[in-house]
């Protein structure tokens, strides 16, 4: 395996491949003594338990890739935050080794789609002997922010709830007590949560089986427990259960009819200006009515003469009766009032259009919203998730050129361009009436400072912090939990949430999502049954291994799919929860969706005849 980069994702991905899957990894980075995470990667290189090498190169050119062994490598991961640099390296690598499996980190989704198609086509042309499965896995474009955004939003909105879209199934992981979990008819129990006196949430980089053993010793989370582990436990013990969310199949209810809005006076003009315009219009209509009553002409002619008088383009009525002369004077006075009114209309219209392109301020009566700090790569993806779910949000960003500012301006999201560490910023964001704070800046110190200040303003507010350092995150979690026992605090690392998906793509499997349990991760992925001795010929119950993996659903020919893909005739994925046909043995034409620990999924993949493409994954003891 070859990993390019010296950022947090590269460091976690290298450790994931070396520790969980036992792979030999070569890291290409500018320097082991400097950079963002060069010293941390150097620790992995010097660790005798891992097979990690390093190639130092300022730019990953052809020479650096060849020294890293890309011509013999099974997979190459490009983790730089620069889309253009990753594209350049991917094109170089595909030329040097047409069959290498590429996993590319891309923020631009459109560019990523085009690049994936181009590299797949290049692999097909250079290696026509590749089968469809190998060709499909030859190029994978992922975004760490896309992978982490749903978990961050779920932690802010509902605390510990997580959602995964698994091939047509909408699966929700919900933290409940053992006494109430059975009432919801869950698919399975994903984890047994620690009690209130347990020391911490755990370490995101702890191996699955080591984490389970430590969880049983110290009361930490126990992943994928069996029924025997749940017997005899108190009903108030917390557990994370998996529930299938079904959507109604009927048409959506019709929206109530609305009257067409022909004029947008309320948005363009102030109330005083609207009242002045209506009053002057009423005066002109009254003058036209009096003119019609006095002159005896037709209403149209009387209105025409009145308008001529208002605009000052009619002849003086020196030879007319006094009443008509008085009406002409009043109409001229009304015309004089039109000049400042027209000027006010022009100025307010200009101001309204300028305001429409500016970022709106938080409304005074706003409540029940989420305060989002940071609109960078991660923050912009989280903002998209919040808007898709219709959740009110107030953003705070210091940089006017941040990626998410344009989205906030387009969607008219209340946004403050300010430094969140300055006094009064969170108050202006209506933090006292907010339900959660999402601190997603790139600085651990800034996120912590904003979270502590928010807790002073509103002690019960739910806080979700983006923290990279696990030891620092554990210390912060313990302190906030002890200081504010009634409030929820969650610390999440974007690279920790994204690393399993990147590692899974490098191993050639399809990862659907990841759910954090504390600071550990459960991975949801699809696995082919054909040739897998741990799955084929076994029922769902027989295929389950406590602490390692659990089959959640299957797709196959008899569920309406074609082959093992589970695609229906209409192109829709037809997945069936495992509980619907748990007595049926899994056959070669099936494809299953599993929830697994990282090491457990590596063991499952090792039994697949084509899943590793010759890569050996050592089985855990």
N, C-alpha and C positions, 0 to 999 in steps of 0.2 A: 504494500500500500504506500502511496506517495501523497503527502499533504503539503500544500503550498500556503504559507502564511505564518505570521507570528502574532496573531491576535488571540483573544480569549477563545474563540470558536476553534481555531487550529489547535490550541493547547488541549482543550477538552476532547476534541475529536481524536487526537493522537492518543490520549490516555484511554479513551473508550475503545479504540481498536486494539491497543496493546494489552489492556488489562482484562477487558470483557471477552474479546474474541481471540486473544492470543496471536494477533497478526504481527508480522514484521513491518514496521513503519519507518519510512524515511521522510523527514521534514525538510522542506526547502524554505529557508528564511534568510533575511539579511545578515543577522548576527546572533550568536548564542549569548553574547555578553551584554547586549543592549536591545533596543527596540521595545515594542509593547510588552511582549511576553517571552523574549528570548531566554532570560534566566530560568523561567518556569519550565520551558521546553528542555533546557539544558539539564534540569533535574531528572526529567524522564529519560534523557539520553544516558545519564550516568547511573540510572537505576538498573541493577542487574536482573531484577524480576521481569523487566520488559525488554523487548527487542526493538529498540528505537535508535535510529541513526539520524544524522543531520548533515545537510549540505548547505554551506553558507554561500549565498550569491545575492548580490544587490538587486539584480533583476533575474527572474526565472527564465533565462533564455534557453536555446537548444542545448548548449553545453551543460548548463545546470540540470536540466531535465534528464539528459543522458547520464550524467554522474549519479543522479538519484535513482536510476534504473527504470525509467519510464517505459523503455522498450520491453522490459520483462514484467512490468507491474500489471497487476490485475485491475487496479482502480486508482484514480487520481482525483483528489479533492482540491478545489480552488476556493479558498476561504477569504480572500481579500474583499474589503468593502468597496473596491473600485470595479464597477461593471466592465469598463473598457479593458482594464488589465486582465481580468478573468477571461474575457472573450479572446484576447490575444494569446494567452497561455493555452486555452482550450484548443484553438486552431493549431498551435504548434504541436501540442500533444497528440492530436488526432492524426497529424501528418507523420509523426514519429512512430506511433503505434495505433493503427486503425481499430484494433480490438480492445483497447484499454477502456474501462468503464469510467466515464467522466461524471463527476458530481460537482456542479457549479453553483456557487452562491451568487444570486442576482437579485437586485432590488427592482429593476425595471422589468415588469412582467411581460410587456409586449416584446421587448428585445430578447428576453429569455425564451419565449415561445419560438421566435424565429431562429434563434441560435440552436435550440434543441432539435428542430426539424433539419437544419443545415448539417449538424454534426451526425445525426442519425443517417441522413442520406449519404454522407461521406463514408461512414462505416459500412453501409450496405454496398456501396460501389467498390470499396477497397477489399472487403471481405464478403463476397456473395454467399459463402457457405454458412454464415451465421443464421440460426433459426430465429423465429419470430420472438421468442422469449428473450434470447440474448440481445437481439436488436432493440427490443423495447427498453431493456435495462442499460443499453450502451451509453445513454446520455440522460442525466437527471438534473433539472434546474430547480433549485430550492431557494427559499428566502428564510433566513433565521427569524426575521420579524414576523413573517406570515405564520411560521410554525408556532411562535410564542404568543402572538396576539390573542387568540381565543382563550388561552389559559389565563392570561393577565386580565382580560375583560371579565371572565367568569369569576375570578377571585375578587374583583372589585364590586361586581353587581350582586352576586349571591354568596360571597364568602368562599366556600370550599366547593362550589359546584363547577363541574367541567363538562364540556360537550365535545363529542367526536362524531364526525360524519363518516360512517363506515359503509361504503358501497350501497347506498340506498337506505341504510338504517341510521336514524338519528339517536345516538346513544348518549345518555346523561349519567355522569358519575356524581352521586349525591351523598353527602355525609349525613348519616342518620344514626339513631341508636339501634341496638339489636332488638329491642322490644317493639320498635315501630317499623323496622325495615320490612318485615314480612307482610305488612298490610299493603305495601305498594307493589307486591308481586315482582320483585327485582329479578333480573336475569342471573345475577350471581353476586357474590361478595368479593370485591376487589382487594380490600385491605381492612385489617383490624387496627383501629387507631389507638394511640397511647392514651393512658389515663391522664387525669389533670395534674398528677404529681410527677409525670415523666420529665426527664431533663431537657430535651430539645427535639426539634423536628428531624434531625438526622442530616447526613451529608449526601449531597446529590451525586457524588462520585463513588459512593459505596457500592460494591458489587451486590447483585441481587441476593445471592444466597448468604453472603456475609451479612448483608443488611437484615435478612430475615432472622438469622441466628442471633444477631445483636438485638433485634427487636424483641425476640422472645426472652432474652436475658434482662434487658433494661426496660422493657415496656414500650419500646418504640414501635412504629408501624410494622405490621406483619403483612406482607404482600401475598395475595392469592392464597388465603388460608383454605383448608378443607373443612368439611362439616364437623369432623372430630375436634378441630381447634376451637370451634364456636360453642360446643356443648359445655354447659356448666358455667358460662360467663354471665355476669350480671346484665340484666336487660338495659341498663343505662350506659353500657359500654359503647363507645362510638365505633362506627364502621362505615367504610365507603362502599356503597352498593351501586351496581350498574342497572340502569333502567332504560327501556326502549320507549322513545317518545313517538307516538303515532300521530299523523296529521290527518285531518278530516279530508275525505275524498270529494265531497260535494263542492259546488261552485261557491265562491266567496259571496257573502251577503251583499246585496246592492247597496251602494252608498246613497245616503239621503240626497234628494235633489237640491241643488243650490242655484240661487239666482245668478245670472251672469253679471260680472262686474264690468260695467262699461267704462267707468271712470275711476281713476286711482287718485282721487283728490286727497284721501286721507294719508297716503304714502308720500305724495309730492308736496302738499301745501300744509302749513300749520293751521290750527283751529281758528286763530284770529283772522288769518288771511281768507279762509273759507267763509267765515261769517261776514267779512267786509265785502267779498265778492257777491255773496247772495243778497246782502242789503242793498248794494248799488244796483244790482239787477232788478230788485223789487221796486226801487225808486224809478228806474227808467220805464218799467212796465206801467207803474202808476201814472207817470207823466203822459205816456202814450194813451192810456185810457181817458184821462182828462181831456187831451187834445181831440180824441174821437168824439167825446161827449159835447165839447164846446163847438167844434167846427162842423159836425154833422157829416164829415166825409166817411169813407169806408174804413174799417179797422186797419187794413193793410196800408192805406195811404196815410192814416194818422200815425202809425208806427214808423213809416218811412220818414215823414217830416220830423218826428221827434228825434230819430237817430241823426238826421242832418243837423238839428240844433245841438245835440249832445256833442257831436264831433266838430262843431263850429264851422260848418261849411254851407250853412243856409243863409239866405239874404235876411238882413234885419227887417223886422215887421213894424216899420215906422207908421204905416198907414192902416194897420190892423187894430182891432179892439184891444183894450187894455188887458183883458184876461189872457188873450193869446200872446201879448207881449210879455206878461208875467211868466207864462209857461216857457217861453223861449229863454228868459233869463235863468229860470230854475234848471232848464235842460243844459244851458251853458255851464252853470255851476257844477252840475253832475259830471259834465265832461271834464272839468278841471280835476275832479276827484279821481278820474280814470287814470291820469298820468302816473301819480305815485303808486296806484294799485297795480298797474301793468309793470312798473319797475320792480315792485315787491314780488310779483309772480316770477319774473325772470331770475331774480336773485335767489329766491327760494328753490326754484327748479334746479338751478345750477348747484346749490348746496345739497339738494336731495340726491342728485346724481353722483356727486362726490362722496356722499355718505354711503351710497349703495355699493361703492367699490372699496370702502374701508371696512375694517374689522369691527363688528358691533361690540358694545360693552355688555356686561352681564345685566339682565333686567333686574329691577328692584325687587320684584316679588318672586324671583326664582327660588325654588327649593326642591329637594329630592334629587339633585343633580350629582354628577361626578366631576371632580376637579382633576384635570389631566395636566401634569407638569412635564413639558418636553414634547416637541413636535418633530423630532428627528425621524430616523428610519423606523424605529419601533413605535414611537408615539403616533406617527401618521397612520400606521397600520391599525393600531388600537383605536384611533379616532374613527377610521372606516368601520370597524366592528361595532363601535358604539352607535354610530349613525344608522347602520343597517338594522340594529335592534330597536331604533327609536328611543334611545336613552339620552336625556338631556345632559349636556356636558359644557363645561367652561374650561378653556385651555389657557395655559400660561407658558409663554415661550420668550426667551431673551433675544433670539436671533430672528430678525425680520426675513432672512433668506432661508430659513429652515424649510425642510421638505413639506411639512404638513401645513405651513401657513397658507399656501395657495388653496389647499383643500378646505381649510377653515373659512377662508374668504368666499370660496365658491358656495359652500353650504350655509353661509351666514351663521357660523358658530361663534358665540361670544368668546373673544380671545383678548388676552392682555399681553401686550409686548412689554415685558418687564422682567427684572431679576427676582425670582421667587424668594431669595434670601433677604430682600429688602423689606422693611417694615411696612405693613399695610396692604401688601399685594394679595395675600390669602384672604384678608378681610374683604377686599374689594371683589374677590372671586366668590363671595358668599359662602365661605367654608363652614360657617356656623349652621347653615341650613343644608349643607351637602350631605349625601349619604356615604360617600367614599372619596378617598384621595388616591390617585394613581401617580406615583413619583417615578417617572421613567426617563430622567435625564441620564446622560452618560457618566455623571459623577456620583459615586457612592456617597461622598460627603454632602453634596447638595441634596440628594434624596433623603438622607437621614435628617439633615437640618430642617427641611420642609416638613417631614413627617412629625418630628418632635414639636415643632411650632404648631402644627395643625392639632396635635393632641392637647396642647395647652389651651387652644381656643375651643376645641370640642373633644373632650376626653373619650366619648363613645364612638367616634368616627372610625369607620373601617379603613385601614391603611394597607396598600399594596406597594412595596418598594422593589425597585430593580437594583439588586446587589450582586456583584460578581463573587467577591471573596466569601467562601463558605464559613470560615472561622469567624469573620466579622459579622456575617449574617446571623449565625447562631447566637453570638453574644447579644446582638441587637434584639433578636427575637425573645431571648430569655428575659432581658431587662424590660422590654415593653409588655411582655405577658405578665410579669410580676407586678409592674407598676400600674397597668390598666387591665385588670383581669376580666372586666366586662366587655372589652373591645376586642375586635379581631385584627390581628396583624399577620400579614403574609409577606415573605421575602422571596423573590423569584429572580433567577439568573436566565437571561435570554439565551446565552450560549449553552447553559445546561439543559434547557428545554429543547434546543435545536440540535444538539450533538447526536442524540439517538437517531433522529431522522436522517442526518447526513451519514452516520455510520451505517445505518440500514441500507441506504441507497448504494453505498460503496460495496456492501456485501451482496447486492443484487436482489434485494427483496423490496416489496412495496410497503412502505410505512404510511399508515393512514393518519396517525396522530399520536400524541403523547399526553398522558395525564400525570401531573405531579401529585405525589402523595407525600406531604411534608416537603422535603427537599430531595426525595427520590422520584423516580419516573417509571411509570408503566407504559409500555409501547403497544400500540394497536397496529397490526399488520396482517396482510393476506399471505397465506402459505398454500402452495399446491400440495394436494394429498398424494398424487401419483408418485410411487416409488419411495415414499417416506414411511419408514418402518414404525415410527412413533405415532402415525396417524392412520395409514391405510389399513382397512379391515377392522378398525376399532370403532366402537360407539363413542359418542361425545363424552360420556362418563368415563370410559376406559382411557380415552386420550388425555384426560386431565391429569396434570402433575402439580401437586401443591407447591407453592412457592416458586414455580417456574413458568407455567403457561396454563391457559384455559381456553377452550374453543367456545366462541360466542355465537357464531352463525356460520352457515355454509352456503355456497352457491354452486350450482351444478346443472346438469342437463334436465333432471326431473323437476327442478324448481323454475323452469322457464328459461334457463340460460342456455348458452351455446358453449359446449365444452366446459372449461373450467373458469371462464371469465364471468359467468353470471349475468350476461347481457341478454336482455329480452329482444324480441323482434323489433321493438320500437327504439332500441338503443338504450333503454333504461336498465339499470342494474337491479336484479331481483335477488335480494338477500333474504334469508329466512333465519330467524333466531334459532339457536340450537335446541331450545326447549320444545320446539314444535315437532321435531322428529328425532328425539334423543336416543331412541332405540335402534335407529337405522345406522348400519355400519358405514363409515366414510369410505367412498370408492375412489377409483383413480380419476374419474372425471370431475371430482369435486375440488373446490377451492374454499378454504376456511378462513375466517377472520378470528384471530386469536388476540387475547390480552396476555402479555408476557413480560417478564423481567428481561433485561437486556441479555443476561447470560442464558436465561432459558430460551430466548428466541435464537440465540446463537447455536444452542444445542439442537433445536428443532431444525434449523437450517442445515446443520451438518449431516442430517439424515436424508436430506433431499438430494437426488442424484445430480440435478443440474443447478441447485440453488447456490453453490459456492464456486462453481466453475473451476474446480481444482484447488480451491483454497481450503486448508485444513484448520478447523476450529477445535481446539482441545475441549473435551467435555469436563465439566466441573466434577470434583470428587463426590 
